[in-house]
Amino acid sequence: MLESTNSDAPRMDAHQAARPAEAGHLRRNKLGVFSVAFFVVAAAAPVAAIVGAAPVIFAAVGPATPLVYAITALLIALFAVGYLRMSRYITNAGGFVAYIAKGLGRSWATAGAGIAVLTYLSLQVGLWSQFGVFAGQLLKTLTGLDIPPLALILVLLAAATALTMGGIDASVRVLGVLILGETAVVAVLVGSLIAKHGWGVFTFAGFTSANLFGPGLGIALLFAFLCFTCFEATVVFSEEAVNPRKTIPRALYLVIAFVGLFFTISTWAIGGAVGTDAVQQAATQDPAGFIFDLAASSGGDALSMALQILVVTSYLAMLLGLTNMFSRYLFALGRAGVLHASLADVSRKGAPAKAGLYNGIVIAAVVSAFLLAGSDPLAVFAWFSALGTGAFITILILTSVAVIAFFVRIPEETGLWATRIAPALSVVVFVYIGYLTFDNYDSLLGAGNGAAEWLLVLIPVVVAAGILLGRAKPQIDYAAEVI
């Protein structure tokens, strides 16, 4: 039987003061549209994605790269149609898991919980490993000090964990500063390209079917999709949002529009400045230095150095956003009875302090185990980011199916597009992207990492374990996540 939708519950006034924390609840009525959006945009890591992912896409489809980003944003918006229609019935910190519970029941939701935990733990392990390398390289360039990546990771992971445990306010302030810095430096880069090459950088010459639909489209779509992987965070923060029925949809559409336009416009200018006939070869020859060299040639060494610094701070913002989001996920799963109940404890400020602490301890332990055993941090990044990507696409497919199943049982919802067509198209789209993920898994892993394909076994393992756990523990109650 379908749980109560709470459709008659009173809505919180937008000008009301934040409510104090209660046992088993995060602090409510705290976050507005822009605060929620900050966490998601931070997790998209705009500068890190421009420097890291964009050259891969340029190498795959050349001057059609802006089209790939635009198409990806539209695909995410397509998923958001049914997802946000269903959000009228759910306000929770459990993200996709609560949606799956509403649509497909407890057992499949517990399988989704396993996939979600696997997704975000894997992404954090991989990204912290890569961050340690970038931060060490920057520190050596600026000071000459050669500090091991693991030492930098542990220090800054402790700082991110402390900010998460300290409450949402400190994290929002830090993220606001970092995101403004990232946006400003990319705006300066685009402005310098226009100043040097004129408005002709925004050329349509490379937007051809031959470029877009060539053999590199699959890997291009996959890497563009990686730039949107944390949009779920809008719903994860819904319990703390002011008037979540309005705030969450606005925040999600704001994130999709901002991130989509950010990547589309910046890569359009970059491709036009390098030249539609030359950009693919330039990105292929030197993907690591492609953007830095372009910044130096158009805006000088100062702009190039600013980009190098902001790549590191971009990773910090992304990891802080992920830490905050996943801590709330763990809080919700602890409250539902899937994980240990202590994860649902909150601090006096309404922060999921224990969940944040345990997350930090687990990430530190896993990263330390691999790096102390002699693994290359960049190899660890490849292994775990690829696993996280595969798991994330799996939970998107499951959520899209859950949206359809939910609305089949809600006859009063008559919007065919939002309740049937868009979710069904989302299933088709994400199944295709899932096929691309596994078909191009070697590209995600990188050269010499083929043995890490065995990590994919964890996805069906956690699905099976989740289904069995959901059946074995009838006391698991995802309705406890809904307020």
C-alpha positions in Angstrom: 0.0 0.0 0.0 1.2 3.5 -0.8 2.4 5.6 2.1 0.7 8.9 3.0 1.8 11.7 0.7 1.4 14.4 3.4 -0.2 16.6 0.7 -2.3 18.4 3.4 0.6 19.2 5.6 1.1 22.9 6.3 3.9 24.5 4.3 6.7 26.5 5.9 6.7 30.2 5.5 9.7 31.4 3.5 10.4 34.2 6.0 10.1 32.0 9.1 13.2 31.5 11.2 15.0 28.2 10.9 13.4 25.7 13.2 15.6 24.1 15.9 16.8 20.6 15.5 14.8 17.7 16.8 15.8 14.1 17.5 15.9 12.2 14.3 15.4 15.4 12.2 17.8 17.7 10.5 17.3 21.4 11.1 14.4 22.5 9.0 13.5 25.7 7.2 17.2 26.6 6.8 18.2 26.6 3.2 17.0 28.7 0.3 17.3 28.1 -3.4 20.8 29.5 -3.8 22.1 27.7 -0.7 20.9 24.3 -2.0 22.2 25.1 -5.5 25.7 26.0 -4.1 26.2 22.4 -2.9 25.2 20.9 -6.2 27.2 23.3 -8.3 30.2 22.8 -6.0 29.9 19.0 -6.6 29.9 19.6 -10.3 33.4 21.2 -9.9 33.2 23.6 -12.8 36.9 24.5 -13.1 38.1 21.0 -12.5 35.7 19.7 -15.1 36.8 22.3 -17.7 40.4 21.4 -17.1 39.9 17.6 -16.8 36.8 16.5 -18.6 36.5 19.0 -21.4 39.8 18.1 -23.1 38.7 14.4 -23.2 35.4 15.5 -24.9 37.3 17.7 -27.4 39.6 14.8 -28.2 36.5 12.7 -28.9 34.2 15.0 -30.9 36.3 18.1 -31.5 34.3 21.3 -32.1 31.0 19.6 -31.4 31.9 19.6 -27.6 29.4 22.4 -26.7 26.6 20.4 -28.3 27.4 17.4 -26.2 27.2 19.5 -23.0 23.9 21.0 -24.2 22.5 17.6 -25.0 23.6 16.2 -21.6 21.9 19.1 -19.8 18.7 18.5 -21.7 18.8 14.7 -20.8 19.1 15.6 -17.1 16.2 18.1 -17.5 14.2 15.3 -19.0 14.8 13.1 -16.0 13.9 16.0 -13.7 10.4 16.3 -15.2 9.0 13.1 -13.5 11.5 13.3 -10.6 10.3 16.7 -9.6 6.6 15.9 -10.1 7.1 13.1 -7.6 8.9 15.4 -5.3 5.5 17.0 -4.4 4.9 13.8 -2.5 8.2 13.4 -0.8 10.4 15.7 1.4 13.4 13.7 2.7 17.1 13.4 3.0 17.1 10.0 1.5 17.4 11.1 -2.1 16.7 8.5 -4.7 16.2 5.8 -2.1 13.0 7.3 -0.8 11.7 7.6 -4.3 12.4 4.0 -5.0 10.7 3.1 -1.8 7.5 5.0 -2.8 7.5 3.4 -6.3 8.9 -0.1 -5.9 8.8 -0.9 -2.2 11.1 -1.7 0.6 13.3 -4.4 -0.9 14.1 -2.5 -4.1 14.7 0.6 -2.0 17.2 -1.2 0.2 18.9 -2.4 -3.0 19.0 1.3 -4.1 20.4 2.2 -0.7 23.3 -0.2 -1.3 23.9 1.3 -4.7 23.8 4.8 -3.3 26.3 4.0 -0.6 28.6 2.3 -3.2 28.3 5.3 -5.5 29.2 8.0 -3.1 31.8 6.2 -1.2 33.5 5.2 -4.5 33.4 8.7 -5.9 34.8 10.2 -2.6 37.7 7.7 -2.5 38.6 8.3 -6.1 38.3 12.1 -6.0 40.3 12.4 -2.8 43.1 10.3 -4.3 43.2 12.5 -7.4 43.0 15.7 -5.2 46.1 14.7 -3.3 48.1 14.5 -6.5 46.9 17.9 -7.8 47.3 19.6 -4.4 50.8 18.2 -4.0 51.8 19.4 -7.5 50.5 22.9 -6.9 52.2 23.1 -3.5 55.5 22.1 -5.0 55.1 24.7 -7.8 54.3 27.5 -5.4 56.7 26.6 -2.5 59.1 23.9 -3.6 57.8 21.6 -0.8 57.3 18.0 -1.8 54.6 16.6 0.5 53.1 13.1 0.0 49.6 13.1 -1.4 48.3 11.0 1.5 49.3 13.6 4.1 47.5 16.4 2.2 44.4 14.2 1.8 44.2 13.4 5.5 44.6 17.0 6.6 42.0 18.4 4.2 39.6 15.5 4.6 39.7 16.3 8.4 38.9 19.9 7.6 36.0 19.0 5.3 34.6 16.5 7.9 34.8 19.2 10.6 32.9 21.7 8.5 30.2 19.1 7.8 29.9 18.2 11.5 29.8 21.9 12.4 26.6 22.6 10.6 25.3 23.8 7.2 26.1 27.5 7.6 29.9 27.2 7.6 29.9 24.9 4.5 27.6 27.3 2.6 29.8 30.3 3.2 33.0 28.4 2.1 31.2 27.0 -1.0 29.9 30.4 -1.9 33.4 31.9 -2.0 34.9 29.0 -3.9 32.2 28.9 -6.5 32.3 32.6 -7.1 36.1 32.3 -7.6 35.7 29.4 -10.1 33.0 31.2 -12.1 35.1 34.4 -12.2 38.3 32.8 -13.4 36.5 30.9 -16.2 34.7 34.1 -17.2 38.1 35.9 -17.4 39.3 33.0 -19.6 36.4 33.3 -22.0 36.7 37.1 -21.9 40.4 36.9 -22.8 39.6 34.6 -25.7 37.0 37.0 -27.0 39.4 39.9 -26.6 42.1 38.1 -28.5 40.1 36.4 -31.3 36.9 38.4 -31.4 33.3 37.2 -31.1 34.0 34.8 -34.0 35.0 32.3 -31.3 31.3 31.5 -31.1 31.2 29.9 -34.5 28.7 27.3 -35.7 31.2 25.9 -38.2 32.1 22.8 -36.2 28.5 21.9 -35.3 28.2 19.2 -38.0 26.7 15.7 -37.9 30.1 14.3 -38.9 31.7 15.8 -35.7 28.8 15.0 -33.4 27.9 11.5 -34.5 31.4 10.2 -35.0 32.9 7.2 -33.2 33.7 9.4 -30.2 30.1 10.3 -29.3 29.8 7.6 -26.7 32.8 8.5 -24.6 32.0 12.2 -25.0 28.5 11.8 -23.6 29.8 9.7 -20.8 32.4 12.3 -19.7 29.9 15.2 -20.1 27.4 13.2 -18.0 30.0 12.9 -15.2 29.8 16.7 -14.8 26.2 16.4 -13.7 26.4 13.3 -11.4 25.6 15.0 -8.1 22.3 16.8 -9.1 20.6 14.4 -6.6 21.9 16.6 -3.8 19.0 19.1 -4.4 16.5 16.5 -3.0 18.9 15.2 -0.3 18.8 18.8 1.2 15.0 19.0 1.0 14.4 18.4 4.7 16.5 21.5 5.5 15.0 23.7 2.8 12.6 26.6 3.2 9.3 25.6 1.6 10.8 22.5 -0.1 7.9 22.0 -2.5 9.1 25.2 -4.2 12.7 25.5 -3.3 13.9 22.0 -4.5 12.5 22.3 -8.1 13.8 25.8 -8.4 17.2 24.8 -7.2 17.4 21.8 -9.5 16.4 23.7 -12.6 18.8 26.5 -11.6 21.6 24.0 -11.3 20.8 22.3 -14.6 20.7 25.7 -16.4 23.8 27.1 -14.8 26.0 24.0 -15.2 24.7 23.4 -18.8 25.3 27.0 -19.9 28.6 27.2 -18.0 30.1 24.2 -19.9 28.4 25.0 -23.2 29.5 28.6 -23.4 33.0 28.1 -22.1 33.8 25.1 -24.4 32.3 26.9 -27.3 34.7 29.8 -26.8 37.6 27.5 -26.3 36.9 25.5 -29.4 36.5 28.6 -31.5 39.7 30.2 -30.2 41.8 27.1 -31.0 40.0 26.6 -34.3 37.4 24.1 -35.4 39.9 22.2 -37.5 42.6 22.2 -34.9 40.9 21.7 -31.5 40.5 18.0 -31.6 44.2 17.3 -32.4 45.4 19.9 -29.8 43.3 18.3 -27.0 44.5 14.8 -28.1 48.1 15.7 -28.0 48.2 17.4 -24.6 45.0 16.9 -22.6 46.6 17.7 -19.3 48.1 21.1 -20.4 45.5 22.0 -23.0 43.5 24.5 -21.0 46.5 25.9 -19.1 48.4 26.6 -22.3 45.4 28.3 -23.8 44.9 30.5 -20.7 48.6 31.5 -20.8 48.5 32.4 -24.5 45.3 34.5 -24.1 45.5 35.9 -20.6 49.1 35.5 -19.6 50.9 33.3 -17.0 48.8 34.9 -14.2 45.6 33.5 -15.6 47.2 30.1 -16.1 48.4 30.0 -12.5 45.0 31.2 -11.3 43.4 28.3 -13.1 45.9 25.9 -11.6 45.1 27.1 -8.1 41.3 27.1 -8.7 41.5 23.5 -10.0 42.6 22.5 -6.5 40.0 24.7 -4.7 37.4 23.4 -7.2 38.2 19.8 -6.0 37.9 21.0 -2.4 34.5 22.5 -3.0 33.3 19.4 -4.8 34.5 17.2 -2.0 33.0 19.4 0.7 29.7 19.3 -1.2 29.9 15.5 -1.5 30.7 15.1 2.2 27.7 17.2 3.2 25.4 15.4 0.8 26.5 11.9 1.6 26.4 12.5 5.4 22.7 13.4 5.0 22.2 10.2 3.0 23.7 8.2 5.8 21.6 10.0 8.3 18.4 9.1 6.4 19.5 5.5 6.0 20.2 5.2 9.8 16.9 6.7 10.6 15.1 4.2 8.3 16.8 1.3 10.0 19.0 0.2 7.0 22.2 1.3 8.7 23.0 1.7 12.4 20.6 4.0 14.2 23.5 6.2 15.6 23.9 7.6 12.1 20.6 9.4 12.6 22.0 11.4 15.6 22.1 15.2 15.0 24.1 17.9 16.7 22.6 20.9 18.5 22.8 22.8 15.2 20.9 20.0 13.4 23.8 18.7 11.5 24.3 14.9 10.8 27.5 15.0 12.9 28.0 11.3 13.5 27.3 10.4 9.9 29.8 13.0 8.8 32.4 11.7 11.2 31.9 8.1 10.2 32.1 9.0 6.5 35.4 10.8 7.1 36.8 7.8 9.0 35.8 5.3 6.3 37.2 7.5 3.4 40.5 8.0 5.3 40.8 4.3 6.0 40.2 3.2 2.4 42.4 5.8 0.8 45.2 5.1 3.3 45.0 1.4 2.8 45.5 1.7 -1.0 48.1 4.4 -0.9 50.2 2.9 1.9 50.1 -0.4 0.0 51.8 1.4 -2.9 48.9 2.1 -5.3 49.3 5.1 -7.6 46.8 7.7 -6.4 45.7 8.4 -10.0 45.1 4.7 -10.6 42.9 4.6 -7.4 41.0 7.6 -8.8 40.4 5.7 -12.1 39.2 2.5 -10.4 36.8 4.1 -8.0 35.4 6.9 -10.1 34.6 4.4 -12.8 32.9 2.2 -10.3 31.0 5.1 -8.9 29.9 6.2 -12.4 28.5 2.7 -13.2 26.7 2.5 -9.8 25.2 6.0 -10.2 23.7 5.2 -13.6 22.3 2.0 -12.2 20.4 3.9 -9.5 19.2 6.5 -12.0 17.6 3.7 -14.1 16.0 2.2 -10.9 14.7 5.7 -9.9 13.2 6.3 -13.3 11.3 3.0 -13.2 10.1 3.9 -9.6 8.7 7.2 -10.8 6.6 5.4 -13.5 5.4 2.7 -11.0 4.5 5.4 -8.5 2.3 7.4 -10.8 0.6 4.3 -12.2 -1.0 4.1 -8.7 -1.9 7.8 -8.5 -4.9 8.2 -10.9 -5.5 11.8 -9.9 -2.1 12.7 -11.6 -3.2 13.3 -15.2 -0.2 15.0 -16.7 0.8 12.3 -19.2 4.2 14.0 -20.1 5.4 14.3 -16.5 4.1 11.0 -15.1 4.5 8.6 -18.0 6.3 9.8 -21.2 9.3 11.7 -19.7 10.1 9.0 -17.1 9.9 6.3 -19.7 12.2 8.2 -22.0 14.6 8.6 -19.1 14.7 4.9 -18.6 15.6 4.5 -22.3 18.2 7.3 -22.1 19.9 6.0 -19.0 19.9 2.4 -20.2 21.8 3.7 -23.2 24.2 5.7 -21.1 24.7 2.6 -18.9 25.6 0.6 -22.1 28.1 3.4 -23.0 29.6 3.3 -19.5 30.3 -0.5 -19.6 31.2 -0.5 -23.3 33.7 2.3 -22.7 34.8 1.1 -19.2 38.4 0.7 -20.3 38.5 4.4 -21.2 37.2 5.4 -17.7 39.8 3.1 -16.1 42.7 4.3 -18.1 45.6 2.4 -19.6 46.9 -0.6 -17.6 43.9 -0.7 -15.2 41.9 -3.4 -16.9 42.0 -5.7 -13.9 39.9 -3.1 -11.9 36.9 -4.2 -14.1 36.3 -6.8 -11.4 35.2 -4.0 -9.1 32.0 -3.9 -11.2 31.0 -7.1 -9.5 30.2 -5.0 -6.4 27.1 -3.5 -8.2 25.1 -6.7 -8.5 26.4 -7.8 -5.1 25.0 -4.8 -3.3 21.7 -5.0 -5.3 21.3 -8.7 -4.3 22.3 -7.9 -0.7 19.9 -5.0 -0.5 17.0 -7.0 -1.8 17.7 -9.8 0.8 18.1 -7.3 3.6 14.9 -5.5 2.7 13.0 -8.8 2.9 14.7 -10.0 6.1 14.1 -6.7 8.0 10.5 -5.7 7.8 11.2 -3.0 10.4 13.0 -1.0 7.8 10.8 2.1 7.4 11.5 4.5 4.6 8.3 6.4 5.5 10.2 7.7 8.5 12.2 9.7 6.1 9.1 11.6 4.8 8.0 14.6 6.7 
